[in-house]
Amino acid sequence: MSSAIVGRPLLTWEGLTLRLDLDILELLLNRALAASVEEIRRIQVGGEGHDLVIGADVAYKGLPARLSVRLSELRLYRRFLGCRVNRLRGPLGLPIPAEWVAGVLDRVPGGMVRLDPEDRILLVDLQRWLPGWLELRVQEARCDGRWLVLGVAPGLLHPRLGPPEAPASLD
């Protein structure tokens, strides 16, 4: 049996509410990063109310450490996911410098993730997965158990005038 088969959907929606399965997101992130960013060992994604919490086992100069990041104010605009980094914690819950985390994220292939250490704004480039003719915005983001629930704001659908785009792949 192929390991590419996933038993449940990553994303479901009802009306203008999208539900992102955090278990499947964890699985996809861990698969994608394991082969490309050796400093990141394992990612866990969870949430509390309007905050998204990401934990990661990392290695800094060969020493293992556990990081925790609390994100809020999730926004999706022009195929970029942006959020505010509220808290960065390392081993024993000690604060860690945003510059160090920005340096680790700079190693993610393709410049897909960027952290501005001064403003503490994290940007994730989703252009690879979202079609260019679709513009969505997130009005509200909250965690409900193991689901990230996104209320979608009004957006735009541009007509495609060129050849059809190839389907996006998470592999």
C-alpha positions, 0 to 999 in steps of 0.5 A, a space after each residue: 500500500 502506498 504511503 501517499 494515501 491519506 484516510 481523511 481530508 486535510 480541509 473541509 468546508 461548510 458555507 464560508 467556514 473552512 476546517 483544517 484538520 491539525 492531525 493531517 497538517 502535522 503529518 504533512 509538515 513532518 513529512 515535508 520538513 524531515 527531508 529538507 531541514 535537518 534541524 527540525 525533527 518533529 512538529 506538533 500543531 494545536 490550539 487554544 481559542 484564537 491562538 495556534 500553538 506549534 511545538 517543534 523538536 529541534 537540534 541546535 549545534 547538535 543539542 536537542 531542544 523543544 521549542 514552542 511558538 504561540 501564533 495569533 491574528 491569522 490572516 490569508 491574503 493574496 496566497 500568503 498566510 500571515 500571523 503574529 508571533 506572540 510567544 517563543 519559548 525554548 527548553 524549560 519555557 525560557 524565552 528564545 530570540 526571534 532572530 534565532 528562529 528566523 535563522 532556522 526558518 530561512 533554511 526551509 526550501 524555496 523561502 516558503 517561510 519568513 519571520 520578521 524578528 522585529 515585528 514578529 510577523 510570520 509569513 508562509 507562502 502558499 502560492 504553490 498550493 493555492 491557484 493564482 486566480 483565487 483570492 481568499 481572506 480569513 475573517 476569523 481563526 480559532 481552534 476547536 479541538 484538533 481543528 483550525 476553523 477559519 471564517 472566510 471573508 469576501 474574496 475574488 475569483 479572477 478568470 483564467 485566460 491562459 492554459 489551465 494550471 497543473 494541479 498542486 501537490 503536497 508531496 
